[in-house]
Amino acid sequence: MVANHDNMLDAFCLCNERYFEGKLPIPLFDLLHSFRTCGYFHCDYEQGWFSKKLYNFSISMTDYYDFTPKQFEDILVHEMIHYYLAYFGIDKSLSHGREFKKMAKRLNQTYGLNITKTLDISQYKRREGTPTISYWFVKKLYM
């Protein structure tokens, strides 16, 4: 399953209902062409006197790999956790801190997901036509 705007939207809607009670508005979707970064969450913010105002939420995924449906879902849900925590003001730092770890652990235990901070991409299948990378150079990559 190579990431594209359509399957990202379809998977987002499904995961939003399944894991986040449908609480997240549909963000913008973008594609990365990277072998290092599999997923990325981004939002813009306006700094105010007492708070940050967040807007323009987007989730990006790489189209470098041909993911299994499970890998695709784990990466997307990882980014959706960042989105959820930012959107509801629980953690606007977008880090892999205490709240992220707590939510990932709950989803992993409840639904059998494998949401982690890092990925071992050596087991990922490259999409046809993408250049080969040297796995000895980097075994584990950050999302």
N, CA, C and O atoms as CSV, one atom per row, in Angstrom:
chain,resi,resn,atom,element,x,y,z
A,1,MET,N,N,0.849,-1.170,0.000
A,1,MET,CA,C,0.000,0.000,0.000
A,1,MET,C,C,0.899,1.240,0.000
A,1,MET,O,O,1.517,1.567,1.013
A,2,VAL,N,N,0.964,1.908,-1.116
A,2,VAL,CA,C,1.752,3.127,-1.247
A,2,VAL,C,C,0.855,4.304,-0.857
A,2,VAL,O,O,-0.277,4.418,-1.327
A,3,ALA,N,N,1.370,5.160,-0.006
A,3,ALA,CA,C,0.577,6.300,0.471
A,3,ALA,C,C,0.207,7.225,-0.684
A,3,ALA,O,O,1.035,7.567,-1.528
A,4,ASN,N,N,-1.057,7.613,-0.691
A,4,ASN,CA,C,-1.530,8.668,-1.588
A,4,ASN,C,C,-2.665,9.398,-0.866
A,4,ASN,O,O,-3.121,8.955,0.188
A,5,HIS,N,N,-3.110,10.502,-1.428
A,5,HIS,CA,C,-4.115,11.317,-0.738
A,5,HIS,C,C,-5.413,10.553,-0.478
A,5,HIS,O,O,-6.038,10.724,0.569
A,6,ASP,N,N,-5.810,9.723,-1.419
A,6,ASP,CA,C,-7.074,8.996,-1.271
A,6,ASP,C,C,-7.013,7.948,-0.159
A,6,ASP,O,O,-7.896,7.904,0.697
A,7,ASN,N,N,-5.971,7.098,-0.166
A,7,ASN,CA,C,-5.944,6.061,0.872
A,7,ASN,C,C,-5.599,6.628,2.240
A,7,ASN,O,O,-5.945,6.033,3.260
A,8,MET,N,N,-4.917,7.776,2.276
A,8,MET,CA,C,-4.681,8.433,3.570
A,8,MET,C,C,-5.997,8.952,4.146
A,8,MET,O,O,-6.257,8.808,5.340
A,9,LEU,N,N,-6.818,9.550,3.299
A,9,LEU,CA,C,-8.128,10.054,3.746
A,9,LEU,C,C,-9.021,8.905,4.201
A,9,LEU,O,O,-9.640,8.987,5.262
A,10,ASP,N,N,-9.095,7.845,3.420
A,10,ASP,CA,C,-9.925,6.692,3.779
A,10,ASP,C,C,-9.481,6.082,5.111
A,10,ASP,O,O,-10.304,5.804,5.982
A,11,ALA,N,N,-8.161,5.878,5.257
A,11,ALA,CA,C,-7.636,5.283,6.490
A,11,ALA,C,C,-7.823,6.227,7.673
A,11,ALA,O,O,-8.109,5.780,8.783
A,12,PHE,N,N,-7.663,7.531,7.445
A,12,PHE,CA,C,-7.859,8.504,8.514
A,12,PHE,C,C,-9.293,8.428,9.043
A,12,PHE,O,O,-9.510,8.372,10.254
A,13,CYS,N,N,-10.256,8.426,8.144
A,13,CYS,CA,C,-11.669,8.383,8.562
A,13,CYS,C,C,-11.960,7.112,9.355
A,13,CYS,O,O,-12.651,7.159,10.373
A,14,LEU,N,N,-11.441,5.989,8.897
A,14,LEU,CA,C,-11.638,4.720,9.592
A,14,LEU,C,C,-10.983,4.737,10.983
A,14,LEU,O,O,-11.610,4.363,11.974
A,15,CYS,N,N,-9.725,5.171,11.043
A,15,CYS,CA,C,-8.990,5.205,12.318
A,15,CYS,C,C,-9.565,6.247,13.270
A,15,CYS,O,O,-9.566,6.049,14.485
A,16,ASN,N,N,-10.049,7.346,12.726
A,16,ASN,CA,C,-10.654,8.384,13.558
A,16,ASN,C,C,-11.865,7.833,14.302
A,16,ASN,O,O,-12.034,8.077,15.497
A,17,GLU,N,N,-12.699,7.094,13.595
A,17,GLU,CA,C,-13.870,6.477,14.231
A,17,GLU,C,C,-13.465,5.377,15.210
A,17,GLU,O,O,-13.981,5.306,16.326
A,18,ARG,N,N,-12.556,4.539,14.793
A,18,ARG,CA,C,-12.165,3.367,15.567
A,18,ARG,C,C,-11.400,3.725,16.839
A,18,ARG,O,O,-11.676,3.170,17.902
A,19,TYR,N,N,-10.439,4.649,16.742
A,19,TYR,CA,C,-9.533,4.899,17.864
A,19,TYR,C,C,-9.726,6.250,18.564
A,19,TYR,O,O,-9.286,6.425,19.700
A,20,PHE,N,N,-10.382,7.204,17.892
A,20,PHE,CA,C,-10.492,8.554,18.450
A,20,PHE,C,C,-11.939,9.038,18.545
A,20,PHE,O,O,-12.187,10.238,18.667
A,21,GLU,N,N,-12.885,8.113,18.490
A,21,GLU,CA,C,-14.318,8.406,18.618
A,21,GLU,C,C,-14.797,9.462,17.623
A,21,GLU,O,O,-15.759,10.177,17.902
A,22,GLY,N,N,-14.141,9.568,16.473
A,22,GLY,CA,C,-14.546,10.510,15.431
A,22,GLY,C,C,-14.355,11.969,15.799
A,22,GLY,O,O,-14.976,12.839,15.188
A,23,LYS,N,N,-13.518,12.258,16.775
A,23,LYS,CA,C,-13.375,13.621,17.301
A,23,LYS,C,C,-12.468,14.536,16.479
A,23,LYS,O,O,-12.511,15.755,16.643
A,24,LEU,N,N,-11.656,13.967,15.604
A,24,LEU,CA,C,-10.695,14.794,14.872
A,24,LEU,C,C,-11.267,15.260,13.537
A,24,LEU,O,O,-11.771,14.448,12.761
A,25,PRO,N,N,-11.191,16.565,13.263
A,25,PRO,CA,C,-11.577,17.041,11.930
A,25,PRO,C,C,-10.577,16.546,10.889
A,25,PRO,O,O,-9.423,16.264,11.213
A,26,ILE,N,N,-11.014,16.443,9.663
A,26,ILE,CA,C,-10.125,15.963,8.599
A,26,ILE,C,C,-9.038,17.015,8.369
A,26,ILE,O,O,-9.338,18.182,8.118
A,27,PRO,N,N,-7.764,16.587,8.458
A,27,PRO,CA,C,-6.663,17.523,8.227
A,27,PRO,C,C,-6.310,17.585,6.738
A,27,PRO,O,O,-6.943,16.923,5.915
A,28,LEU,N,N,-5.320,18.365,6.408
A,28,LEU,CA,C,-4.735,18.330,5.077
A,28,LEU,C,C,-3.841,17.092,5.006
A,28,LEU,O,O,-3.299,16.664,6.025
A,29,PHE,N,N,-3.685,16.521,3.829
A,29,PHE,CA,C,-2.799,15.383,3.646
A,29,PHE,C,C,-1.724,15.752,2.635
A,29,PHE,O,O,-1.986,16.431,1.642
A,30,ASP,N,N,-0.523,15.297,2.906
A,30,ASP,CA,C,0.588,15.597,2.013
A,30,ASP,C,C,1.465,14.359,1.876
A,30,ASP,O,O,1.432,13.470,2.727
A,31,LEU,N,N,2.239,14.306,0.816
A,31,LEU,CA,C,3.135,13.181,0.585
A,31,LEU,C,C,4.581,13.612,0.765
A,31,LEU,O,O,4.985,14.696,0.346
A,32,LEU,N,N,5.340,12.743,1.394
A,32,LEU,CA,C,6.785,12.899,1.503
A,32,LEU,C,C,7.408,11.958,0.487
A,32,LEU,O,O,6.793,10.955,0.125
A,33,HIS,N,N,8.595,12.251,0.025
A,33,HIS,CA,C,9.303,11.353,-0.888
A,33,HIS,C,C,10.619,10.962,-0.213
A,33,HIS,O,O,11.693,11.065,-0.807
A,34,SER,N,N,10.515,10.516,1.027
A,34,SER,CA,C,11.679,10.280,1.868
A,34,SER,C,C,11.755,8.829,2.305
A,34,SER,O,O,10.730,8.198,2.565
A,35,PHE,N,N,12.981,8.293,2.388
A,35,PHE,CA,C,13.135,6.965,2.960
A,35,PHE,C,C,13.381,7.067,4.453
A,35,PHE,O,O,13.247,6.068,5.159
A,36,ARG,N,N,13.730,8.227,4.951
A,36,ARG,CA,C,14.032,8.401,6.372
A,36,ARG,C,C,12.798,8.694,7.219
A,36,ARG,O,O,12.660,8.160,8.320
A,37,THR,N,N,11.924,9.515,6.727
A,37,THR,CA,C,10.745,9.916,7.491
A,37,THR,C,C,9.518,9.240,6.901
A,37,THR,O,O,9.164,9.471,5.745
A,38,CYS,N,N,8.873,8.402,7.705
A,38,CYS,CA,C,7.692,7.676,7.217
A,38,CYS,C,C,6.410,8.470,7.416
A,38,CYS,O,O,5.485,8.370,6.610
A,39,GLY,N,N,6.351,9.251,8.474
A,39,GLY,CA,C,5.164,10.041,8.758
A,39,GLY,C,C,5.536,11.316,9.478
A,39,GLY,O,O,6.584,11.406,10.118
A,40,TYR,N,N,4.655,12.308,9.364
A,40,TYR,CA,C,4.944,13.608,9.955
A,40,TYR,C,C,3.633,14.342,10.208
A,40,TYR,O,O,2.760,14.380,9.342
A,41,PHE,N,N,3.500,14.922,11.397
A,41,PHE,CA,C,2.348,15.765,11.707
A,41,PHE,C,C,2.834,17.195,11.835
A,41,PHE,O,O,3.881,17.454,12.429
A,42,HIS,N,N,2.074,18.120,11.277
A,42,HIS,CA,C,2.456,19.526,11.340
A,42,HIS,C,C,1.218,20.385,11.571
A,42,HIS,O,O,0.132,20.083,11.077
A,43,CYS,N,N,1.403,21.447,12.322
A,43,CYS,CA,C,0.367,22.466,12.419
A,43,CYS,C,C,1.046,23.817,12.589
A,43,CYS,O,O,2.145,23.914,13.136
A,44,ASP,N,N,0.383,24.841,12.118
A,44,ASP,CA,C,0.861,26.204,12.313
A,44,ASP,C,C,0.249,26.727,13.594
A,44,ASP,O,O,-0.797,26.247,14.033
A,45,TYR,N,N,0.888,27.697,14.188
A,45,TYR,CA,C,0.311,28.290,15.380
A,45,TYR,C,C,0.638,29.773,15.469
A,45,TYR,O,O,1.657,30.247,14.967
A,46,GLU,N,N,-0.254,30.472,16.118
A,46,GLU,CA,C,-0.125,31.884,16.399
A,46,GLU,C,C,0.152,32.013,17.883
A,46,GLU,O,O,-0.624,31.518,18.701
A,47,GLN,N,N,1.230,32.660,18.242
A,47,GLN,CA,C,1.578,32.805,19.658
A,47,GLN,C,C,0.808,34.002,20.217
A,47,GLN,O,O,0.925,35.117,19.709
A,48,GLY,N,N,0.031,33.765,21.251
A,48,GLY,CA,C,-0.691,34.842,21.926
A,48,GLY,C,C,-0.083,35.112,23.284
A,48,GLY,O,O,0.914,34.497,23.662
A,49,TRP,N,N,-0.684,36.028,24.014
A,49,TRP,CA,C,-0.182,36.346,25.348
A,49,TRP,C,C,-0.173,35.122,26.249
A,49,TRP,O,O,0.808,34.857,26.944
A,50,PHE,N,N,-1.262,34.386,26.231
A,50,PHE,CA,C,-1.407,33.298,27.190
A,50,PHE,C,C,-1.505,31.915,26.559
A,50,PHE,O,O,-1.535,30.915,27.277
A,51,SER,N,N,-1.555,31.840,25.248
A,51,SER,CA,C,-1.699,30.512,24.642
A,51,SER,C,C,-1.272,30.530,23.184
A,51,SER,O,O,-1.024,31.581,22.594
A,52,LYS,N,N,-1.194,29.328,22.625
A,52,LYS,CA,C,-0.949,29.161,21.198
A,52,LYS,C,C,-2.281,28.865,20.532
A,52,LYS,O,O,-3.067,28.067,21.044
A,53,LYS,N,N,-2.542,29.496,19.406
A,53,LYS,CA,C,-3.721,29.162,18.618
A,53,LYS,C,C,-3.239,28.302,17.450
A,53,LYS,O,O,-2.461,28.761,16.614
A,54,LEU,N,N,-3.703,27.060,17.396
A,54,LEU,CA,C,-3.262,26.114,16.377
A,54,LEU,C,C,-4.222,26.118,15.192
A,54,LEU,O,O,-5.431,26.266,15.366
A,55,TYR,N,N,-3.682,25.956,13.992
A,55,TYR,CA,C,-4.502,25.863,12.789
A,55,TYR,C,C,-3.692,25.181,11.689
A,55,TYR,O,O,-2.514,24.883,11.886
A,56,ASN,N,N,-4.303,24.935,10.543
A,56,ASN,CA,C,-3.658,24.267,9.407
A,56,ASN,C,C,-3.006,22.946,9.797
A,56,ASN,O,O,-1.795,22.777,9.662
A,57,PHE,N,N,-3.799,22.038,10.270
A,57,PHE,CA,C,-3.292,20.717,10.661
A,57,PHE,C,C,-3.032,19.882,9.405
A,57,PHE,O,O,-3.848,19.866,8.483
A,58,SER,N,N,-1.897,19.196,9.377
A,58,SER,CA,C,-1.615,18.339,8.222
A,58,SER,C,C,-0.871,17.082,8.665
A,58,SER,O,O,-0.075,17.099,9.605
A,59,ILE,N,N,-1.155,16.011,7.964
A,59,ILE,CA,C,-0.471,14.734,8.174
A,59,ILE,C,C,0.172,14.352,6.850
A,59,ILE,O,O,-0.471,14.358,5.800
A,60,SER,N,N,1.456,14.021,6.926
A,60,SER,CA,C,2.203,13.596,5.738
A,60,SER,C,C,2.684,12.165,5.935
A,60,SER,O,O,3.000,11.745,7.048
A,61,MET,N,N,2.730,11.433,4.841
A,61,MET,CA,C,3.310,10.085,4.843
A,61,MET,C,C,4.171,9.936,3.603
A,61,MET,O,O,3.920,10.568,2.576
A,62,THR,N,N,5.188,9.094,3.708
A,62,THR,CA,C,6.082,8.885,2.572
A,62,THR,C,C,5.456,7.945,1.548
A,62,THR,O,O,4.713,7.024,1.885
A,63,ASP,N,N,5.781,8.211,0.297
A,63,ASP,CA,C,5.369,7.292,-0.765
A,63,ASP,C,C,6.565,6.475,-1.255
A,63,ASP,O,O,6.515,5.874,-2.328
A,64,TYR,N,N,7.632,6.458,-0.466
A,64,TYR,CA,C,8.836,5.712,-0.810
A,64,TYR,C,C,8.630,4.205,-0.636
A,64,TYR,O,O,9.206,3.405,-1.373
A,65,TYR,N,N,7.802,3.823,0.348
A,65,TYR,CA,C,7.616,2.411,0.673
A,65,TYR,C,C,6.253,1.901,0.231
A,65,TYR,O,O,5.289,2.657,0.109
A,66,ASP,N,N,6.205,0.605,-0.004
A,66,ASP,CA,C,4.960,-0.105,-0.262
A,66,ASP,C,C,4.611,-0.811,1.053
A,66,ASP,O,O,5.009,-1.954,1.277
A,67,PHE,N,N,3.871,-0.123,1.908
A,67,PHE,CA,C,3.566,-0.607,3.255
A,67,PHE,C,C,2.561,-1.750,3.225
A,67,PHE,O,O,1.752,-1.863,2.305
A,68,THR,N,N,2.629,-2.587,4.243
A,68,THR,CA,C,1.521,-3.503,4.485
A,68,THR,C,C,0.397,-2.647,5.086
A,68,THR,O,O,0.670,-1.558,5.592
A,69,PRO,N,N,-0.846,-3.108,5.044
A,69,PRO,CA,C,-1.915,-2.329,5.666
A,69,PRO,C,C,-1.649,-2.048,7.153
A,69,PRO,O,O,-1.991,-0.973,7.647
A,70,LYS,N,N,-1.050,-2.992,7.859
A,70,LYS,CA,C,-0.731,-2.828,9.286
A,70,LYS,C,C,0.314,-1.731,9.501
A,70,LYS,O,O,0.147,-0.879,10.374
A,71,GLN,N,N,1.391,-1.750,8.708
A,71,GLN,CA,C,2.422,-0.722,8.806
A,71,GLN,C,C,1.832,0.655,8.515
A,71,GLN,O,O,2.113,1.624,9.220
A,72,PHE,N,N,1.022,0.729,7.478
A,72,PHE,CA,C,0.378,1.982,7.072
A,72,PHE,C,C,-0.466,2.532,8.216
A,72,PHE,O,O,-0.382,3.715,8.549
A,73,GLU,N,N,-1.277,1.668,8.813
A,73,GLU,CA,C,-2.154,2.095,9.904
A,73,GLU,C,C,-1.349,2.537,11.129
A,73,GLU,O,O,-1.674,3.557,11.736
A,74,ASP,N,N,-0.323,1.801,11.497
A,74,ASP,CA,C,0.495,2.164,12.657
A,74,ASP,C,C,1.141,3.537,12.483
A,74,ASP,O,O,1.171,4.334,13.420
A,75,ILE,N,N,1.654,3.811,11.294
A,75,ILE,CA,C,2.287,5.110,11.041
A,75,ILE,C,C,1.243,6.223,11.077
A,75,ILE,O,O,1.471,7.271,11.682
A,76,LEU,N,N,0.110,6.001,10.436
A,76,LEU,CA,C,-0.941,7.020,10.423
A,76,LEU,C,C,-1.458,7.296,11.828
A,76,LEU,O,O,-1.621,8.457,12.202
A,77,VAL,N,N,-1.717,6.265,12.607
A,77,VAL,CA,C,-2.223,6.461,13.969
A,77,VAL,C,C,-1.177,7.163,14.835
A,77,VAL,O,O,-1.530,7.957,15.706
A,78,HIS,N,N,0.096,6.880,14.607
A,78,HIS,CA,C,1.160,7.595,15.319
A,78,HIS,C,C,0.995,9.103,15.107
A,78,HIS,O,O,1.039,9.879,16.062
A,79,GLU,N,N,0.807,9.507,13.858
A,79,GLU,CA,C,0.646,10.937,13.554
A,79,GLU,C,C,-0.686,11.465,14.081
A,79,GLU,O,O,-0.782,12.630,14.468
A,80,MET,N,N,-1.700,10.626,14.096
A,80,MET,CA,C,-3.007,11.042,14.623
A,80,MET,C,C,-2.952,11.282,16.130
A,80,MET,O,O,-3.694,12.119,16.644
A,81,ILE,N,N,-2.096,10.570,16.839
A,81,ILE,CA,C,-1.925,10.836,18.273
A,81,ILE,C,C,-1.365,12.239,18.466
A,81,ILE,O,O,-1.843,12.989,19.317
A,82,HIS,N,N,-0.347,12.599,17.676
A,82,HIS,CA,C,0.180,13.970,17.746
A,82,HIS,C,C,-0.940,14.975,17.477
A,82,HIS,O,O,-1.074,15.975,18.183
A,83,TYR,N,N,-1.730,14.701,16.460
A,83,TYR,CA,C,-2.845,15.574,16.082
A,83,TYR,C,C,-3.840,15.703,17.238
A,83,TYR,O,O,-4.221,16.815,17.604
A,84,TYR,N,N,-4.252,14.599,17.802
A,84,TYR,CA,C,-5.222,14.593,18.896
A,84,TYR,C,C,-4.706,15.421,20.080
A,84,TYR,O,O,-5.425,16.262,20.620
A,85,LEU,N,N,-3.474,15.175,20.468
A,85,LEU,CA,C,-2.909,15.879,21.625
A,85,LEU,C,C,-2.790,17.379,21.368
A,85,LEU,O,O,-3.025,18.179,22.273
A,86,ALA,N,N,-2.431,17.764,20.157
A,86,ALA,CA,C,-2.332,19.190,19.819
A,86,ALA,C,C,-3.714,19.825,19.702
A,86,ALA,O,O,-3.957,20.905,20.242
A,87,TYR,N,N,-4.607,19.156,19.002
A,87,TYR,CA,C,-5.945,19.706,18.751
A,87,TYR,C,C,-6.702,19.971,20.042
A,87,TYR,O,O,-7.390,20.985,20.159
A,88,PHE,N,N,-6.585,19.075,21.007
A,88,PHE,CA,C,-7.297,19.242,22.272
A,88,PHE,C,C,-6.458,19.935,23.343
A,88,PHE,O,O,-6.857,19.988,24.507
A,89,GLY,N,N,-5.306,20.462,22.959
A,89,GLY,CA,C,-4.491,21.251,23.869
A,89,GLY,C,C,-3.839,20.457,24.979
A,89,GLY,O,O,-3.440,21.029,25.993
A,90,ILE,N,N,-3.724,19.159,24.809
A,90,ILE,CA,C,-3.120,18.299,25.835
A,90,ILE,C,C,-1.598,18.419,25.779
A,90,ILE,O,O,-0.938,18.477,26.816
A,91,ASP,N,N,-1.044,18.457,24.567
A,91,ASP,CA,C,0.403,18.620,24.383
A,91,ASP,C,C,0.631,19.319,23.052
A,91,ASP,O,O,0.581,18.691,21.994
A,92,LYS,N,N,0.881,20.613,23.109
A,92,LYS,CA,C,1.094,21.390,21.887
A,92,LYS,C,C,2.543,21.364,21.422
A,92,LYS,O,O,2.877,21.963,20.400
A,93,SER,N,N,3.412,20.670,22.169
A,93,SER,CA,C,4.824,20.611,21.794
A,93,SER,C,C,5.077,19.630,20.656
A,93,SER,O,O,6.143,19.663,20.042
A,94,LEU,N,N,4.118,18.760,20.366
A,94,LEU,CA,C,4.215,17.739,19.322
A,94,LEU,C,C,5.364,16.760,19.575
A,94,LEU,O,O,5.945,16.210,18.639
A,95,SER,N,N,5.674,16.556,20.832
A,95,SER,CA,C,6.789,15.674,21.195
A,95,SER,C,C,6.303,14.253,21.474
A,95,SER,O,O,5.105,13.970,21.458
A,96,HIS,N,N,7.253,13.385,21.725
A,96,HIS,CA,C,6.951,12.010,22.132
A,96,HIS,C,C,7.059,11.919,23.647
A,96,HIS,O,O,7.687,11.007,24.184
A,97,GLY,N,N,6.451,12.856,24.314
A,97,GLY,CA,C,6.522,12.935,25.767
A,97,GLY,C,C,5.561,12.003,26.470
A,97,GLY,O,O,5.066,11.033,25.894
A,98,ARG,N,N,5.306,12.320,27.738
A,98,ARG,CA,C,4.514,11.467,28.613
A,98,ARG,C,C,3.113,11.196,28.050
A,98,ARG,O,O,2.667,10.049,28.033
A,99,GLU,N,N,2.432,12.225,27.599
A,99,GLU,CA,C,1.059,12.041,27.092
A,99,GLU,C,C,1.032,11.200,25.820
A,99,GLU,O,O,0.151,10.358,25.645
A,100,PHE,N,N,1.998,11.428,24.935
A,100,PHE,CA,C,2.076,10.623,23.713
A,100,PHE,C,C,2.284,9.155,24.066
A,100,PHE,O,O,1.580,8.281,23.563
A,101,LYS,N,N,3.256,8.894,24.933
A,101,LYS,CA,C,3.567,7.512,25.316
A,101,LYS,C,C,2.378,6.835,25.982
A,101,LYS,O,O,2.108,5.658,25.739
A,102,LYS,N,N,1.672,7.579,26.819
A,102,LYS,CA,C,0.501,7.039,27.510
A,102,LYS,C,C,-0.591,6.649,26.513
A,102,LYS,O,O,-1.176,5.571,26.611
A,103,MET,N,N,-0.855,7.528,25.563
A,103,MET,CA,C,-1.899,7.255,24.582
A,103,MET,C,C,-1.483,6.116,23.644
A,103,MET,O,O,-2.304,5.260,23.311
A,104,ALA,N,N,-0.222,6.100,23.217
A,104,ALA,CA,C,0.272,5.024,22.343
A,104,ALA,C,C,0.189,3.681,23.055
A,104,ALA,O,O,-0.224,2.686,22.459
A,105,LYS,N,N,0.570,3.650,24.302
A,105,LYS,CA,C,0.526,2.403,25.073
A,105,LYS,C,C,-0.912,1.882,25.193
A,105,LYS,O,O,-1.159,0.685,25.048
A,106,ARG,N,N,-1.852,2.790,25.459
A,106,ARG,CA,C,-3.259,2.392,25.574
A,106,ARG,C,C,-3.778,1.824,24.254
A,106,ARG,O,O,-4.439,0.786,24.245
A,107,LEU,N,N,-3.486,2.494,23.144
A,107,LEU,CA,C,-3.934,2.011,21.838
A,107,LEU,C,C,-3.257,0.688,21.469
A,107,LEU,O,O,-3.893,-0.207,20.913
A,108,ASN,N,N,-1.973,0.572,21.781
A,108,ASN,CA,C,-1.258,-0.685,21.498
A,108,ASN,C,C,-1.868,-1.849,22.268
A,108,ASN,O,O,-2.086,-2.921,21.703
A,109,GLN,N,N,-2.146,-1.643,23.559
A,109,GLN,CA,C,-2.693,-2.722,24.395
A,109,GLN,C,C,-4.141,-3.040,24.045
A,109,GLN,O,O,-4.526,-4.209,24.012
A,110,THR,N,N,-4.938,-2.029,23.786
A,110,THR,CA,C,-6.360,-2.229,23.525
A,110,THR,C,C,-6.626,-2.797,22.137
A,110,THR,O,O,-7.480,-3.669,21.973
A,111,TYR,N,N,-5.891,-2.302,21.129
A,111,TYR,CA,C,-6.205,-2.651,19.744
A,111,TYR,C,C,-5.121,-3.459,19.034
A,111,TYR,O,O,-5.268,-3.781,17.855
A,112,GLY,N,N,-4.041,-3.789,19.731
A,112,GLY,CA,C,-2.979,-4.565,19.109
A,112,GLY,C,C,-2.172,-3.800,18.081
A,112,GLY,O,O,-1.593,-4.397,17.174
A,113,LEU,N,N,-2.128,-2.485,18.214
A,113,LEU,CA,C,-1.327,-1.670,17.306
A,113,LEU,C,C,0.140,-1.745,17.727
A,113,LEU,O,O,0.458,-2.274,18.792
A,114,ASN,N,N,1.022,-1.219,16.897
A,114,ASN,CA,C,2.443,-1.183,17.214
A,114,ASN,C,C,2.948,0.238,16.966
A,114,ASN,O,O,3.701,0.493,16.026
A,115,ILE,N,N,2.518,1.146,17.822
A,115,ILE,CA,C,2.903,2.548,17.689
A,115,ILE,C,C,4.146,2.772,18.531
A,115,ILE,O,O,4.134,2.586,19.748
A,116,THR,N,N,5.215,3.173,17.866
A,116,THR,CA,C,6.486,3.397,18.533
A,116,THR,C,C,7.036,4.758,18.129
A,116,THR,O,O,6.539,5.399,17.203
A,117,LYS,N,N,8.063,5.178,18.837
A,117,LYS,CA,C,8.722,6.441,18.514
A,117,LYS,C,C,9.617,6.280,17.294
A,117,LYS,O,O,9.740,7.208,16.494
A,118,THR,N,N,10.240,5.129,17.137
A,118,THR,CA,C,11.142,4.874,16.021
A,118,THR,C,C,10.679,3.652,15.236
A,118,THR,O,O,9.881,2.847,15.715
A,119,LEU,N,N,11.192,3.538,14.034
A,119,LEU,CA,C,10.858,2.404,13.172
A,119,LEU,C,C,12.128,1.727,12.688
A,119,LEU,O,O,13.142,2.387,12.465
A,120,ASP,N,N,12.074,0.420,12.526
A,120,ASP,CA,C,13.145,-0.321,11.872
A,120,ASP,C,C,12.704,-0.510,10.430
A,120,ASP,O,O,11.916,-1.405,10.125
A,121,ILE,N,N,13.213,0.332,9.549
A,121,ILE,CA,C,12.744,0.318,8.165
A,121,ILE,C,C,13.404,-0.766,7.316
A,121,ILE,O,O,13.084,-0.907,6.135
A,122,SER,N,N,14.320,-1.531,7.906
A,122,SER,CA,C,15.001,-2.570,7.123
A,122,SER,C,C,14.016,-3.645,6.639
A,122,SER,O,O,14.311,-4.363,5.684
A,123,GLN,N,N,12.867,-3.759,7.280
A,123,GLN,CA,C,11.862,-4.750,6.887
A,123,GLN,C,C,10.819,-4.181,5.920
A,123,GLN,O,O,9.939,-4.906,5.455
A,124,TYR,N,N,10.918,-2.891,5.622
A,124,TYR,CA,C,9.935,-2.254,4.744
A,124,TYR,C,C,10.295,-2.490,3.284
A,124,TYR,O,O,11.469,-2.489,2.911
A,125,LYS,N,N,9.278,-2.690,2.472
A,125,LYS,CA,C,9.467,-2.951,1.050
A,125,LYS,C,C,9.444,-1.622,0.289
A,125,LYS,O,O,8.501,-0.839,0.401
A,126,ARG,N,N,10.507,-1.391,-0.485
A,126,ARG,CA,C,10.572,-0.187,-1.307
A,126,ARG,C,C,9.523,-0.241,-2.414
A,126,ARG,O,O,9.245,-1.299,-2.978
A,127,ARG,N,N,8.948,0.920,-2.712
A,127,ARG,CA,C,8.051,1.020,-3.857
A,127,ARG,C,C,8.881,0.862,-5.123
A,127,ARG,O,O,10.011,1.346,-5.190
A,128,GLU,N,N,8.335,0.195,-6.117
A,128,GLU,CA,C,9.039,0.008,-7.379
A,128,GLU,C,C,9.427,1.351,-7.971
A,128,GLU,O,O,8.627,2.286,-8.000
A,129,GLY,N,N,10.664,1.436,-8.442
A,129,GLY,CA,C,11.126,2.662,-9.085
A,129,GLY,C,C,11.824,3.636,-8.146
A,129,GLY,O,O,12.320,4.668,-8.597
A,130,THR,N,N,11.874,3.334,-6.851
A,130,THR,CA,C,12.569,4.215,-5.914
A,130,THR,C,C,14.016,3.762,-5.782
A,130,THR,O,O,14.307,2.573,-5.906
A,131,PRO,N,N,14.934,4.707,-5.528
A,131,PRO,CA,C,16.347,4.325,-5.425
A,131,PRO,C,C,16.622,3.471,-4.193
A,131,PRO,O,O,15.937,3.583,-3.176
A,132,THR,N,N,17.632,2.621,-4.302
A,132,THR,CA,C,18.041,1.765,-3.188
A,132,THR,C,C,18.801,2.593,-2.162
A,132,THR,O,O,19.524,3.522,-2.522
A,133,ILE,N,N,18.638,2.259,-0.884
A,133,ILE,CA,C,19.408,2.920,0.169
A,133,ILE,C,C,20.261,1.886,0.876
A,133,ILE,O,O,19.963,0.693,0.831
A,134,SER,N,N,21.315,2.335,1.525
A,134,SER,CA,C,22.207,1.434,2.252
A,134,SER,C,C,21.696,1.257,3.670
A,134,SER,O,O,21.711,2.205,4.455
A,135,TYR,N,N,21.245,0.057,4.009
A,135,TYR,CA,C,20.705,-0.185,5.337
A,135,TYR,C,C,21.791,-0.247,6.403
A,135,TYR,O,O,21.493,-0.076,7.585
A,136,TRP,N,N,23.043,-0.488,6.019
A,136,TRP,CA,C,24.113,-0.474,7.012
A,136,TRP,C,C,24.299,0.935,7.562
A,136,TRP,O,O,24.747,1.106,8.695
A,137,PHE,N,N,23.952,1.954,6.756
A,137,PHE,CA,C,24.131,3.346,7.150
A,137,PHE,C,C,23.193,3.739,8.277
A,137,PHE,O,O,23.585,4.452,9.200
A,138,VAL,N,N,21.964,3.276,8.201
A,138,VAL,CA,C,21.003,3.629,9.242
A,138,VAL,C,C,19.995,2.504,9.392
A,138,VAL,O,O,19.270,2.182,8.451
A,139,LYS,N,N,19.950,1.910,10.570
A,139,LYS,CA,C,19.069,0.775,10.824
A,139,LYS,C,C,17.717,1.249,11.348
A,139,LYS,O,O,16.671,0.792,10.887
A,140,LYS,N,N,17.742,2.165,12.311
A,140,LYS,CA,C,16.495,2.664,12.880
A,140,LYS,C,C,16.348,4.134,12.552
A,140,LYS,O,O,17.285,4.917,12.712
A,141,LEU,N,N,15.182,4.497,12.098
A,141,LEU,CA,C,14.929,5.873,11.707
A,141,LEU,C,C,13.761,6.437,12.495
A,141,LEU,O,O,12.854,5.708,12.895
A,142,TYR,N,N,13.796,7.729,12.709
A,142,TYR,CA,C,12.751,8.395,13.476
A,142,TYR,C,C,11.613,8.798,12.576
A,142,TYR,O,O,11.814,9.127,11.407
A,143,MET,N,N,10.378,8.769,13.142
A,143,MET,CA,C,9.210,9.223,12.421
A,143,MET,C,C,9.002,10.678,12.734
A,143,MET,O,O,8.060,11.289,12.231
